[in-house]
Structures are given as structure tokens and as C-alpha cells.
Amino acid sequence: MWLSYVKPNSVTFAKILSTCATMGDIEEGMEIYLRVVENYFASNIMVVISLIDMYAKCRTIHKDQ
């Protein structure tokens, strides 16, 4: 997608983050999040929910003790 000069939208980012969550691939998800910020979708509710879901499924959200 990055090489074809197609500009992704919020649905694209949400789906990719959801896929990263399913696969448990936190490194790829963090790379996608950088692209989200670059493309100004960090405040999109669908993207934010997918991002939270990814972090939760990859077990990177910790409860304070």
C-alpha cells in the first residue's frame, strides 16, 4: 500500500490494527500507529478503539498496583 501511493483512510488503519491485534503483533501495530499519526487519524474514534483493542490483546496494558 505504501509503495502504490494509495492514501489509506481511517477504515484501512482500523482494519490493519485489528489484524495486528488478532495476530498479537505489537511491533507491526506500533509501526502502523506511526502511520496513523502521520496521516492525522489519531483522533478518529474507530482507529482509537482498534488501537486500544490491539494493545489489550497484545497484553501491553497493565493495571497499576
PDB file of N, H, CA, C and O in Angstrom:
ATOM      1  N   MET A   1       0.834  -1.185   0.000  1.00  0.00           N
ATOM      2  CA  MET A   1       0.000   0.000   0.000  1.00  0.00           C
ATOM      3  C   MET A   1       0.878   1.246   0.000  1.00  0.00           C
ATOM      4  O   MET A   1       0.585   2.206  -0.713  1.00  0.00           O
ATOM      5  N   TRP A   2       1.954   1.245   0.794  1.00  0.00           N
ATOM      6  H   TRP A   2       2.192   0.465   1.373  1.00  0.00           H
ATOM      7  CA  TRP A   2       2.801   2.430   0.881  1.00  0.00           C
ATOM      8  C   TRP A   2       3.520   2.674  -0.442  1.00  0.00           C
ATOM      9  O   TRP A   2       3.782   3.820  -0.806  1.00  0.00           O
ATOM     10  N   LEU A   3       3.836   1.613  -1.152  1.00  0.00           N
ATOM     11  H   LEU A   3       3.623   0.682  -0.857  1.00  0.00           H
ATOM     12  CA  LEU A   3       4.569   1.753  -2.400  1.00  0.00           C
ATOM     13  C   LEU A   3       3.672   2.105  -3.576  1.00  0.00           C
ATOM     14  O   LEU A   3       4.158   2.601  -4.593  1.00  0.00           O
ATOM     15  N   SER A   4       2.383   1.861  -3.459  1.00  0.00           N
ATOM     16  H   SER A   4       1.988   1.458  -2.634  1.00  0.00           H
ATOM     17  CA  SER A   4       1.477   2.116  -4.580  1.00  0.00           C
ATOM     18  C   SER A   4       0.906   3.539  -4.567  1.00  0.00           C
ATOM     19  O   SER A   4       0.106   3.895  -5.432  1.00  0.00           O
ATOM     20  N   TYR A   5       1.316   4.347  -3.593  1.00  0.00           N
ATOM     21  H   TYR A   5       1.967   4.058  -2.891  1.00  0.00           H
ATOM     22  CA  TYR A   5       0.873   5.735  -3.490  1.00  0.00           C
ATOM     23  C   TYR A   5      -0.630   5.858  -3.262  1.00  0.00           C
ATOM     24  O   TYR A   5      -1.229   6.878  -3.603  1.00  0.00           O
ATOM     25  N   VAL A   6      -1.234   4.832  -2.693  1.00  0.00           N
ATOM     26  H   VAL A   6      -0.747   4.003  -2.416  1.00  0.00           H
ATOM     27  CA  VAL A   6      -2.638   4.888  -2.320  1.00  0.00           C
ATOM     28  C   VAL A   6      -2.703   5.423  -0.898  1.00  0.00           C
ATOM     29  O   VAL A   6      -2.044   4.884  -0.009  1.00  0.00           O
ATOM     30  N   LYS A   7      -3.480   6.466  -0.669  1.00  0.00           N
ATOM     31  H   LYS A   7      -4.015   6.903  -1.391  1.00  0.00           H
ATOM     32  CA  LYS A   7      -3.576   7.050   0.657  1.00  0.00           C
ATOM     33  C   LYS A   7      -4.625   6.294   1.468  1.00  0.00           C
ATOM     34  O   LYS A   7      -5.796   6.265   1.091  1.00  0.00           O
ATOM     35  N   PRO A   8      -4.213   5.683   2.579  1.00  0.00           N
ATOM     36  CA  PRO A   8      -5.164   4.928   3.401  1.00  0.00           C
ATOM     37  C   PRO A   8      -6.109   5.861   4.152  1.00  0.00           C
ATOM     38  O   PRO A   8      -5.773   7.013   4.428  1.00  0.00           O
ATOM     39  N   ASN A   9      -7.290   5.350   4.478  1.00  0.00           N
ATOM     40  H   ASN A   9      -7.563   4.414   4.254  1.00  0.00           H
ATOM     41  CA  ASN A   9      -8.236   6.138   5.260  1.00  0.00           C
ATOM     42  C   ASN A   9      -8.384   5.514   6.654  1.00  0.00           C
ATOM     43  O   ASN A   9      -7.687   4.554   6.983  1.00  0.00           O
ATOM     44  N   SER A  10      -9.277   6.051   7.457  1.00  0.00           N
ATOM     45  H   SER A  10      -9.844   6.831   7.190  1.00  0.00           H
ATOM     46  CA  SER A  10      -9.426   5.572   8.832  1.00  0.00           C
ATOM     47  C   SER A  10      -9.897   4.121   8.896  1.00  0.00           C
ATOM     48  O   SER A  10      -9.495   3.384   9.796  1.00  0.00           O
ATOM     49  N   VAL A  11     -10.731   3.707   7.967  1.00  0.00           N
ATOM     50  H   VAL A  11     -11.057   4.306   7.235  1.00  0.00           H
ATOM     51  CA  VAL A  11     -11.197   2.317   7.937  1.00  0.00           C
ATOM     52  C   VAL A  11     -10.030   1.371   7.669  1.00  0.00           C
ATOM     53  O   VAL A  11      -9.936   0.307   8.281  1.00  0.00           O
ATOM     54  N   THR A  12      -9.155   1.753   6.769  1.00  0.00           N
ATOM     55  H   THR A  12      -9.232   2.617   6.272  1.00  0.00           H
ATOM     56  CA  THR A  12      -7.975   0.947   6.453  1.00  0.00           C
ATOM     57  C   THR A  12      -7.106   0.773   7.685  1.00  0.00           C
ATOM     58  O   THR A  12      -6.688  -0.341   7.999  1.00  0.00           O
ATOM     59  N   PHE A  13      -6.826   1.873   8.389  1.00  0.00           N
ATOM     60  H   PHE A  13      -7.165   2.778   8.134  1.00  0.00           H
ATOM     61  CA  PHE A  13      -5.989   1.800   9.579  1.00  0.00           C
ATOM     62  C   PHE A  13      -6.649   0.977  10.676  1.00  0.00           C
ATOM     63  O   PHE A  13      -5.980   0.189  11.345  1.00  0.00           O
ATOM     64  N   ALA A  14      -7.950   1.149  10.869  1.00  0.00           N
ATOM     65  H   ALA A  14      -8.494   1.789  10.326  1.00  0.00           H
ATOM     66  CA  ALA A  14      -8.653   0.383  11.900  1.00  0.00           C
ATOM     67  C   ALA A  14      -8.580  -1.112  11.608  1.00  0.00           C
ATOM     68  O   ALA A  14      -8.372  -1.914  12.518  1.00  0.00           O
ATOM     69  N   LYS A  15      -8.747  -1.481  10.364  1.00  0.00           N
ATOM     70  H   LYS A  15      -8.916  -0.830   9.625  1.00  0.00           H
ATOM     71  CA  LYS A  15      -8.696  -2.901   9.989  1.00  0.00           C
ATOM     72  C   LYS A  15      -7.292  -3.479  10.158  1.00  0.00           C
ATOM     73  O   LYS A  15      -7.134  -4.605  10.630  1.00  0.00           O
ATOM     74  N   ILE A  16      -6.281  -2.715   9.776  1.00  0.00           N
ATOM     75  H   ILE A  16      -6.409  -1.800   9.393  1.00  0.00           H
ATOM     76  CA  ILE A  16      -4.905  -3.196   9.927  1.00  0.00           C
ATOM     77  C   ILE A  16      -4.571  -3.365  11.409  1.00  0.00           C
ATOM     78  O   ILE A  16      -3.954  -4.359  11.792  1.00  0.00           O
ATOM     79  N   LEU A  17      -4.974  -2.404  12.246  1.00  0.00           N
ATOM     80  H   LEU A  17      -5.476  -1.597  11.934  1.00  0.00           H
ATOM     81  CA  LEU A  17      -4.723  -2.529  13.683  1.00  0.00           C
ATOM     82  C   LEU A  17      -5.473  -3.720  14.269  1.00  0.00           C
ATOM     83  O   LEU A  17      -4.954  -4.413  15.144  1.00  0.00           O
ATOM     84  N   SER A  18      -6.679  -3.957  13.796  1.00  0.00           N
ATOM     85  H   SER A  18      -7.101  -3.394  13.086  1.00  0.00           H
ATOM     86  CA  SER A  18      -7.450  -5.118  14.239  1.00  0.00           C
ATOM     87  C   SER A  18      -6.741  -6.423  13.866  1.00  0.00           C
ATOM     88  O   SER A  18      -6.724  -7.373  14.649  1.00  0.00           O
ATOM     89  N   THR A  19      -6.167  -6.460  12.685  1.00  0.00           N
ATOM     90  H   THR A  19      -6.181  -5.689  12.050  1.00  0.00           H
ATOM     91  CA  THR A  19      -5.421  -7.639  12.250  1.00  0.00           C
ATOM     92  C   THR A  19      -4.173  -7.840  13.100  1.00  0.00           C
ATOM     93  O   THR A  19      -3.847  -8.968  13.468  1.00  0.00           O
ATOM     94  N   CYS A  20      -3.483  -6.766  13.408  1.00  0.00           N
ATOM     95  H   CYS A  20      -3.748  -5.849  13.109  1.00  0.00           H
ATOM     96  CA  CYS A  20      -2.312  -6.851  14.293  1.00  0.00           C
ATOM     97  C   CYS A  20      -2.724  -7.385  15.664  1.00  0.00           C
ATOM     98  O   CYS A  20      -1.999  -8.177  16.267  1.00  0.00           O
ATOM     99  N   ALA A  21      -3.885  -6.955  16.156  1.00  0.00           N
ATOM    100  H   ALA A  21      -4.474  -6.312  15.667  1.00  0.00           H
ATOM    101  CA  ALA A  21      -4.383  -7.437  17.446  1.00  0.00           C
ATOM    102  C   ALA A  21      -4.650  -8.927  17.405  1.00  0.00           C
ATOM    103  O   ALA A  21      -4.288  -9.655  18.329  1.00  0.00           O
ATOM    104  N   THR A  22      -5.279  -9.378  16.342  1.00  0.00           N
ATOM    105  H   THR A  22      -5.573  -8.786  15.592  1.00  0.00           H
ATOM    106  CA  THR A  22      -5.584 -10.799  16.195  1.00  0.00           C
ATOM    107  C   THR A  22      -4.324 -11.643  16.133  1.00  0.00           C
ATOM    108  O   THR A  22      -4.273 -12.742  16.685  1.00  0.00           O
ATOM    109  N   MET A  23      -3.309 -11.124  15.459  1.00  0.00           N
ATOM    110  H   MET A  23      -3.350 -10.231  15.011  1.00  0.00           H
ATOM    111  CA  MET A  23      -2.048 -11.850  15.319  1.00  0.00           C
ATOM    112  C   MET A  23      -1.136 -11.677  16.526  1.00  0.00           C
ATOM    113  O   MET A  23      -0.166 -12.420  16.675  1.00  0.00           O
ATOM    114  N   GLY A  24      -1.430 -10.717  17.383  1.00  0.00           N
ATOM    115  H   GLY A  24      -2.218 -10.114  17.262  1.00  0.00           H
ATOM    116  CA  GLY A  24      -0.578 -10.440  18.536  1.00  0.00           C
ATOM    117  C   GLY A  24       0.735  -9.789  18.159  1.00  0.00           C
ATOM    118  O   GLY A  24       1.740  -9.954  18.851  1.00  0.00           O
ATOM    119  N   ASP A  25       0.728  -9.056  17.071  1.00  0.00           N
ATOM    120  H   ASP A  25      -0.088  -8.922  16.509  1.00  0.00           H
ATOM    121  CA  ASP A  25       1.952  -8.446  16.542  1.00  0.00           C
ATOM    122  C   ASP A  25       2.056  -6.983  16.976  1.00  0.00           C
ATOM    123  O   ASP A  25       1.657  -6.077  16.244  1.00  0.00           O
ATOM    124  N   ILE A  26       2.596  -6.768  18.170  1.00  0.00           N
ATOM    125  H   ILE A  26       2.920  -7.504  18.764  1.00  0.00           H
ATOM    126  CA  ILE A  26       2.675  -5.419  18.724  1.00  0.00           C
ATOM    127  C   ILE A  26       3.654  -4.539  17.953  1.00  0.00           C
ATOM    128  O   ILE A  26       3.420  -3.339  17.809  1.00  0.00           O
ATOM    129  N   GLU A  27       4.745  -5.116  17.458  1.00  0.00           N
ATOM    130  H   GLU A  27       4.935  -6.091  17.575  1.00  0.00           H
ATOM    131  CA  GLU A  27       5.730  -4.316  16.726  1.00  0.00           C
ATOM    132  C   GLU A  27       5.126  -3.730  15.449  1.00  0.00           C
ATOM    133  O   GLU A  27       5.299  -2.545  15.163  1.00  0.00           O
ATOM    134  N   GLU A  28       4.436  -4.542  14.703  1.00  0.00           N
ATOM    135  H   GLU A  28       4.295  -5.505  14.936  1.00  0.00           H
ATOM    136  CA  GLU A  28       3.795  -4.062  13.474  1.00  0.00           C
ATOM    137  C   GLU A  28       2.693  -3.055  13.808  1.00  0.00           C
ATOM    138  O   GLU A  28       2.528  -2.055  13.109  1.00  0.00           O
ATOM    139  N   GLY A  29       1.951  -3.319  14.866  1.00  0.00           N
ATOM    140  H   GLY A  29       2.085  -4.131  15.434  1.00  0.00           H
ATOM    141  CA  GLY A  29       0.903  -2.399  15.284  1.00  0.00           C
ATOM    142  C   GLY A  29       1.444  -1.035  15.657  1.00  0.00           C
ATOM    143  O   GLY A  29       0.829  -0.013  15.353  1.00  0.00           O
ATOM    144  N   MET A  30       2.598  -1.012  16.318  1.00  0.00           N
ATOM    145  H   MET A  30       3.098  -1.842  16.565  1.00  0.00           H
ATOM    146  CA  MET A  30       3.209   0.263  16.681  1.00  0.00           C
ATOM    147  C   MET A  30       3.700   1.002  15.436  1.00  0.00           C
ATOM    148  O   MET A  30       3.640   2.230  15.375  1.00  0.00           O
ATOM    149  N   GLU A  31       4.179   0.264  14.459  1.00  0.00           N
ATOM    150  H   GLU A  31       4.227  -0.734  14.509  1.00  0.00           H
ATOM    151  CA  GLU A  31       4.592   0.877  13.185  1.00  0.00           C
ATOM    152  C   GLU A  31       3.374   1.479  12.464  1.00  0.00           C
ATOM    153  O   GLU A  31       3.453   2.573  11.905  1.00  0.00           O
ATOM    154  N   ILE A  32       2.271   0.764  12.485  1.00  0.00           N
ATOM    155  H   ILE A  32       2.207  -0.125  12.939  1.00  0.00           H
ATOM    156  CA  ILE A  32       1.040   1.266  11.868  1.00  0.00           C
ATOM    157  C   ILE A  32       0.560   2.512  12.604  1.00  0.00           C
ATOM    158  O   ILE A  32       0.068   3.453  11.981  1.00  0.00           O
ATOM    159  N   TYR A  33       0.702   2.520  13.935  1.00  0.00           N
ATOM    160  H   TYR A  33       1.102   1.756  14.441  1.00  0.00           H
ATOM    161  CA  TYR A  33       0.289   3.697  14.690  1.00  0.00           C
ATOM    162  C   TYR A  33       1.086   4.936  14.281  1.00  0.00           C
ATOM    163  O   TYR A  33       0.538   6.037  14.240  1.00  0.00           O
ATOM    164  N   LEU A  34       2.357   4.768  13.983  1.00  0.00           N
ATOM    165  H   LEU A  34       2.803   3.873  14.016  1.00  0.00           H
ATOM    166  CA  LEU A  34       3.147   5.894  13.488  1.00  0.00           C
ATOM    167  C   LEU A  34       2.565   6.433  12.184  1.00  0.00           C
ATOM    168  O   LEU A  34       2.518   7.643  11.965  1.00  0.00           O
ATOM    169  N   ARG A  35       2.127   5.524  11.326  1.00  0.00           N
ATOM    170  H   ARG A  35       2.166   4.540  11.504  1.00  0.00           H
ATOM    171  CA  ARG A  35       1.476   5.942  10.070  1.00  0.00           C
ATOM    172  C   ARG A  35       0.145   6.645  10.346  1.00  0.00           C
ATOM    173  O   ARG A  35      -0.222   7.592   9.651  1.00  0.00           O
ATOM    174  N   VAL A  36      -0.577   6.169  11.372  1.00  0.00           N
ATOM    175  H   VAL A  36      -0.279   5.399  11.937  1.00  0.00           H
ATOM    176  CA  VAL A  36      -1.841   6.805  11.760  1.00  0.00           C
ATOM    177  C   VAL A  36      -1.595   8.265  12.132  1.00  0.00           C
ATOM    178  O   VAL A  36      -2.319   9.158  11.692  1.00  0.00           O
ATOM    179  N   VAL A  37      -0.575   8.495  12.940  1.00  0.00           N
ATOM    180  H   VAL A  37       0.013   7.770  13.298  1.00  0.00           H
ATOM    181  CA  VAL A  37      -0.257   9.856  13.370  1.00  0.00           C
ATOM    182  C   VAL A  37       0.183  10.705  12.181  1.00  0.00           C
ATOM    183  O   VAL A  37      -0.229  11.858  12.053  1.00  0.00           O
ATOM    184  N   GLU A  38       1.013  10.142  11.317  1.00  0.00           N
ATOM    185  H   GLU A  38       1.348   9.206  11.420  1.00  0.00           H
ATOM    186  CA  GLU A  38       1.477  10.872  10.131  1.00  0.00           C
ATOM    187  C   GLU A  38       0.321  11.305   9.238  1.00  0.00           C
ATOM    188  O   GLU A  38       0.381  12.357   8.601  1.00  0.00           O
ATOM    189  N   ASN A  39      -0.733  10.488   9.192  1.00  0.00           N
ATOM    190  H   ASN A  39      -0.782   9.634   9.709  1.00  0.00           H
ATOM    191  CA  ASN A  39      -1.872  10.758   8.313  1.00  0.00           C
ATOM    192  C   ASN A  39      -3.044  11.428   9.034  1.00  0.00           C
ATOM    193  O   ASN A  39      -4.140  11.523   8.481  1.00  0.00           O
ATOM    194  N   TYR A  40      -2.815  11.891  10.265  1.00  0.00           N
ATOM    195  H   TYR A  40      -1.925  11.814  10.714  1.00  0.00           H
ATOM    196  CA  TYR A  40      -3.804  12.653  11.029  1.00  0.00           C
ATOM    197  C   TYR A  40      -5.096  11.898  11.336  1.00  0.00           C
ATOM    198  O   TYR A  40      -6.180  12.479  11.290  1.00  0.00           O
ATOM    199  N   PHE A  41      -4.987  10.617  11.646  1.00  0.00           N
ATOM    200  H   PHE A  41      -4.107  10.144  11.684  1.00  0.00           H
ATOM    201  CA  PHE A  41      -6.156   9.837  12.032  1.00  0.00           C
ATOM    202  C   PHE A  41      -6.127   9.444  13.505  1.00  0.00           C
ATOM    203  O   PHE A  41      -6.921   8.608  13.935  1.00  0.00           O
ATOM    204  N   ALA A  42      -5.220  10.037  14.286  1.00  0.00           N
ATOM    205  H   ALA A  42      -4.575  10.717  13.937  1.00  0.00           H
ATOM    206  CA  ALA A  42      -5.067   9.657  15.691  1.00  0.00           C
ATOM    207  C   ALA A  42      -6.280  10.028  16.546  1.00  0.00           C
ATOM    208  O   ALA A  42      -6.442   9.489  17.641  1.00  0.00           O
ATOM    209  N   SER A  43      -7.119  10.921  16.077  1.00  0.00           N
ATOM    210  H   SER A  43      -6.988  11.358  15.188  1.00  0.00           H
ATOM    211  CA  SER A  43      -8.306  11.294  16.854  1.00  0.00           C
ATOM    212  C   SER A  43      -9.580  10.629  16.330  1.00  0.00           C
ATOM    213  O   SER A  43     -10.669  10.888  16.842  1.00  0.00           O
ATOM    214  N   ASN A  44      -9.452   9.788  15.328  1.00  0.00           N
ATOM    215  H   ASN A  44      -8.567   9.577  14.912  1.00  0.00           H
ATOM    216  CA  ASN A  44     -10.617   9.089  14.785  1.00  0.00           C
ATOM    217  C   ASN A  44     -11.036   7.990  15.752  1.00  0.00           C
ATOM    218  O   ASN A  44     -10.214   7.151  16.121  1.00  0.00           O
ATOM    219  N   ILE A  45     -12.292   7.980  16.165  1.00  0.00           N
ATOM    220  H   ILE A  45     -12.960   8.662  15.865  1.00  0.00           H
ATOM    221  CA  ILE A  45     -12.762   7.056  17.202  1.00  0.00           C
ATOM    222  C   ILE A  45     -12.595   5.591  16.791  1.00  0.00           C
ATOM    223  O   ILE A  45     -12.257   4.754  17.629  1.00  0.00           O
ATOM    224  N   MET A  46     -12.822   5.276  15.538  1.00  0.00           N
ATOM    225  H   MET A  46     -13.096   5.955  14.858  1.00  0.00           H
ATOM    226  CA  MET A  46     -12.684   3.899  15.069  1.00  0.00           C
ATOM    227  C   MET A  46     -11.222   3.438  15.167  1.00  0.00           C
ATOM    228  O   MET A  46     -10.951   2.297  15.541  1.00  0.00           O
ATOM    229  N   VAL A  47     -10.312   4.306  14.839  1.00  0.00           N
ATOM    230  H   VAL A  47     -10.532   5.233  14.535  1.00  0.00           H
ATOM    231  CA  VAL A  47      -8.884   3.990  14.912  1.00  0.00           C
ATOM    232  C   VAL A  47      -8.454   3.871  16.370  1.00  0.00           C
ATOM    233  O   VAL A  47      -7.689   2.971  16.716  1.00  0.00           O
ATOM    234  N   VAL A  48      -8.933   4.761  17.222  1.00  0.00           N
ATOM    235  H   VAL A  48      -9.554   5.492  16.941  1.00  0.00           H
ATOM    236  CA  VAL A  48      -8.573   4.725  18.640  1.00  0.00           C
ATOM    237  C   VAL A  48      -9.063   3.438  19.293  1.00  0.00           C
ATOM    238  O   VAL A  48      -8.325   2.811  20.053  1.00  0.00           O
ATOM    239  N   ILE A  49     -10.290   3.039  19.007  1.00  0.00           N
ATOM    240  H   ILE A  49     -10.889   3.548  18.389  1.00  0.00           H
ATOM    241  CA  ILE A  49     -10.821   1.793  19.563  1.00  0.00           C
ATOM    242  C   ILE A  49     -10.005   0.603  19.083  1.00  0.00           C
ATOM    243  O   ILE A  49      -9.704  -0.293  19.872  1.00  0.00           O
ATOM    244  N   SER A  50      -9.646   0.576  17.820  1.00  0.00           N
ATOM    245  H   SER A  50      -9.890   1.304  17.179  1.00  0.00           H
ATOM    246  CA  SER A  50      -8.822  -0.514  17.288  1.00  0.00           C
ATOM    247  C   SER A  50      -7.443  -0.535  17.927  1.00  0.00           C
ATOM    248  O   SER A  50      -6.883  -1.603  18.176  1.00  0.00           O
ATOM    249  N   LEU A  51      -6.898   0.642  18.192  1.00  0.00           N
ATOM    250  H   LEU A  51      -7.353   1.510  17.990  1.00  0.00           H
ATOM    251  CA  LEU A  51      -5.593   0.736  18.839  1.00  0.00           C
ATOM    252  C   LEU A  51      -5.653   0.217  20.276  1.00  0.00           C
ATOM    253  O   LEU A  51      -4.772  -0.533  20.697  1.00  0.00           O
ATOM    254  N   ILE A  52      -6.659   0.598  21.018  1.00  0.00           N
ATOM    255  H   ILE A  52      -7.375   1.207  20.676  1.00  0.00           H
ATOM    256  CA  ILE A  52      -6.825   0.101  22.383  1.00  0.00           C
ATOM    257  C   ILE A  52      -7.012  -1.407  22.381  1.00  0.00           C
ATOM    258  O   ILE A  52      -6.437  -2.108  23.213  1.00  0.00           O
ATOM    259  N   ASP A  53      -7.808  -1.902  21.457  1.00  0.00           N
ATOM    260  H   ASP A  53      -8.276  -1.332  20.781  1.00  0.00           H
ATOM    261  CA  ASP A  53      -8.028  -3.342  21.328  1.00  0.00           C
ATOM    262  C   ASP A  53      -6.717  -4.068  21.042  1.00  0.00           C
ATOM    263  O   ASP A  53      -6.453  -5.127  21.611  1.00  0.00           O
ATOM    264  N   MET A  54      -5.900  -3.500  20.164  1.00  0.00           N
ATOM    265  H   MET A  54      -6.115  -2.640  19.701  1.00  0.00           H
ATOM    266  CA  MET A  54      -4.616  -4.118  19.832  1.00  0.00           C
ATOM    267  C   MET A  54      -3.718  -4.192  21.062  1.00  0.00           C
ATOM    268  O   MET A  54      -3.139  -5.241  21.346  1.00  0.00           O
ATOM    269  N   TYR A  55      -3.601  -3.084  21.792  1.00  0.00           N
ATOM    270  H   TYR A  55      -4.071  -2.232  21.562  1.00  0.00           H
ATOM    271  CA  TYR A  55      -2.755  -3.082  22.984  1.00  0.00           C
ATOM    272  C   TYR A  55      -3.277  -4.067  24.026  1.00  0.00           C
ATOM    273  O   TYR A  55      -2.489  -4.750  24.681  1.00  0.00           O
ATOM    274  N   ALA A  56      -4.589  -4.145  24.185  1.00  0.00           N
ATOM    275  H   ALA A  56      -5.229  -3.591  23.653  1.00  0.00           H
ATOM    276  CA  ALA A  56      -5.167  -5.070  25.161  1.00  0.00           C
ATOM    277  C   ALA A  56      -4.915  -6.526  24.766  1.00  0.00           C
ATOM    278  O   ALA A  56      -4.534  -7.342  25.605  1.00  0.00           O
ATOM    279  N   LYS A  57      -5.127  -6.846  23.501  1.00  0.00           N
ATOM    280  H   LYS A  57      -5.437  -6.183  22.820  1.00  0.00           H
ATOM    281  CA  LYS A  57      -4.931  -8.231  23.052  1.00  0.00           C
ATOM    282  C   LYS A  57      -3.463  -8.631  23.026  1.00  0.00           C
ATOM    283  O   LYS A  57      -3.134  -9.811  23.147  1.00  0.00           O
ATOM    284  N   CYS A  58      -2.582  -7.650  22.868  1.00  0.00           N
ATOM    285  H   CYS A  58      -2.849  -6.691  22.769  1.00  0.00           H
ATOM    286  CA  CYS A  58      -1.145  -7.934  22.891  1.00  0.00           C
ATOM    287  C   CYS A  58      -0.604  -7.862  24.323  1.00  0.00           C
ATOM    288  O   CYS A  58       0.600  -7.975  24.551  1.00  0.00           O
ATOM    289  N   ARG A  59      -1.510  -7.674  25.272  1.00  0.00           N
ATOM    290  H   ARG A  59      -2.488  -7.583  25.086  1.00  0.00           H
ATOM    291  CA  ARG A  59      -1.183  -7.658  26.703  1.00  0.00           C
ATOM    292  C   ARG A  59      -0.143  -6.605  27.072  1.00  0.00           C
ATOM    293  O   ARG A  59       0.782  -6.882  27.835  1.00  0.00           O
ATOM    294  N   THR A  60      -0.292  -5.419  26.538  1.00  0.00           N
ATOM    295  H   THR A  60      -1.043  -5.195  25.917  1.00  0.00           H
ATOM    296  CA  THR A  60       0.625  -4.344  26.894  1.00  0.00           C
ATOM    297  C   THR A  60      -0.031  -3.292  27.765  1.00  0.00           C
ATOM    298  O   THR A  60       0.602  -2.295  28.114  1.00  0.00           O
ATOM    299  N   ILE A  61      -1.289  -3.498  28.122  1.00  0.00           N
ATOM    300  H   ILE A  61      -1.803  -4.307  27.839  1.00  0.00           H
ATOM    301  CA  ILE A  61      -1.965  -2.601  29.064  1.00  0.00           C
ATOM    302  C   ILE A  61      -1.875  -3.257  30.430  1.00  0.00           C
ATOM    303  O   ILE A  61      -2.339  -4.381  30.620  1.00  0.00           O
ATOM    304  N   HIS A  62      -1.277  -2.552  31.378  1.00  0.00           N
ATOM    305  H   HIS A  62      -0.900  -1.639  31.223  1.00  0.00           H
ATOM    306  CA  HIS A  62      -1.083  -3.090  32.714  1.00  0.00           C
ATOM    307  C   HIS A  62      -1.872  -2.278  33.723  1.00  0.00           C
ATOM    308  O   HIS A  62      -1.981  -1.056  33.627  1.00  0.00           O
ATOM    309  N   LYS A  63      -2.410  -2.984  34.675  1.00  0.00           N
ATOM    310  H   LYS A  63      -2.321  -3.977  34.753  1.00  0.00           H
ATOM    311  CA  LYS A  63      -3.132  -2.331  35.745  1.00  0.00           C
ATOM    312  C   LYS A  63      -2.126  -1.835  36.780  1.00  0.00           C
ATOM    313  O   LYS A  63      -1.199  -2.558  37.145  1.00  0.00           O
ATOM    314  N   ASP A  64      -2.310  -0.597  37.255  1.00  0.00           N
ATOM    315  H   ASP A  64      -3.063  -0.009  36.959  1.00  0.00           H
ATOM    316  CA  ASP A  64      -1.425  -0.085  38.304  1.00  0.00           C
ATOM    317  C   ASP A  64      -1.638  -0.873  39.589  1.00  0.00           C
ATOM    318  O   ASP A  64      -2.760  -1.239  39.940  1.00  0.00           O
ATOM    319  N   GLN A  65      -0.544  -1.121  40.271  1.00  0.00           N
ATOM    320  H   GLN A  65       0.368  -0.824  39.986  1.00  0.00           H
ATOM    321  CA  GLN A  65      -0.652  -1.889  41.506  1.00  0.00           C
ATOM    322  C   GLN A  65      -0.313  -1.055  42.698  1.00  0.00           C
ATOM    323  O   GLN A  65      -0.352  -1.545  43.826  1.00  0.00           O
TER     324      GLN A  65
END
